[in-house]
Amino acid sequence: MNTFRLATALLVLAVVSFASFAEDTNTLPTMITVDGIIYSNVTWHTVTPATVTIYHQVGVASIPLEKLPPELQQRFGYDPQKAATYQAEDLAAAQQRVADTQARERLRQQREAEAAEAERRQQQAQEEQARQQLAAIQRANANADVEVIPVLGLAGPINLLDSGAYVAQVALSNQTTICAHFDEGGKRYLEDASRKYADWKTQQESGGQQLQVPLQPGTILLYGGRNGVVRVPGGGFGLTYSMGAQPTPTTSPPVATVYAVREENSSCYLLKGNREAGQTGGVTLYVWQ
């Protein structure tokens, strides 16, 4: 930090010194020769403790003060010791900039390599997981008995597992509930089956009827539905009217067929699909439709 301040101070002093003599440009030559090179139409510009910048007929040049005639060196306040200090500090600053740039580039490359390695490992883990799942399904197809499960719908929320598969409670047509694992196709299929069953149940429960019971004074309207009890809207002197037993559904509930394999050492089923799709290598394939 101290060396940087010293270099800055030297530069400021040099610029101030140049400003003092630049006021009288007539005293500065417009042509000089340095190391055998002739510079014409010279305009003098920035001065540092070690160099002076000039604009000349064919471009720009930075001339070391030590190569100028003594009278110009004196005008520019040239001091060999100050020039050497300035050059050393300038070189150190340039080297530090290069080192900083190289360090940033190494850090960037390291981070990119770490990210690529993490992505490779993740992909490798996913491929291994998929391979294990495929092997498990193939073993289940080859060795286990496939059961046909009549499903009414989902009996609970669908949860996503770390493996990428799903798990949920499935309601069967025999009024039992099982734990089931399934993939994305099974998720869509079961959600559709659940909607169909819910629509059917709503339709069955919405077939209400309206009764009129004469009562003095006036008439009270009694409303009834599939629940077997008629309600009196707004009171009605506490009058109720029973419709009797629950009516028989007019249509059968929609049942979805699912092929499933009971998982080993588990209370869950692996849902495989709702339609057989032939065989490959002696293994029966199933699809969701």
Sequence and secondary structure as in RCSB ss.txt:
>XXXX:A:sequence
MNTFRLATALLVLAVVSFASFAEDTNTLPTMITVDGIIYSNVTWHTVTPATVTIYHQVGVASIPLEKLPPELQQR
FGYDPQKAATYQAEDLAAAQQRVADTQARERLRQQREAEAAEAERRQQQAQEEQARQQLAAIQRANANADVEVIP
VLGLAGPINLLDSGAYVAQVALSNQTTICAHFDEGGKRYLEDASRKYADWKTQQESGGQQLQVPLQPGTILLYGG
RNGVVRVPGGGFGLTYSMGAQPTPTTSPPVATVYAVREENSSCYLLKGNREAGQTGGVTLYVWQ
>XXXX:A:secstr
 HHHHHHHHHHHHHHHHHHHHHT GGGS S EEETTEEE S EEEEE SSEEEEEETTEEEEEEGGGS HHHHHH
TT  HHHHHHHHHHHHHHHHHHHHHHHHHHHHHHHHHHHHHHHHHHHHHHHHHHHHHHHHHHHHHHHHS  EEEE
EEEESS  EE TTS EEEEEEETTS EEEEEE HHHHHHHHHHHHHHHHHHHHHHT  EEEEEE SSSEEEEEE 
TTSEEE TT STT  EE  S    SS    EEEEEEE TTSSEEEEEESEEEEEETTEEEEE  
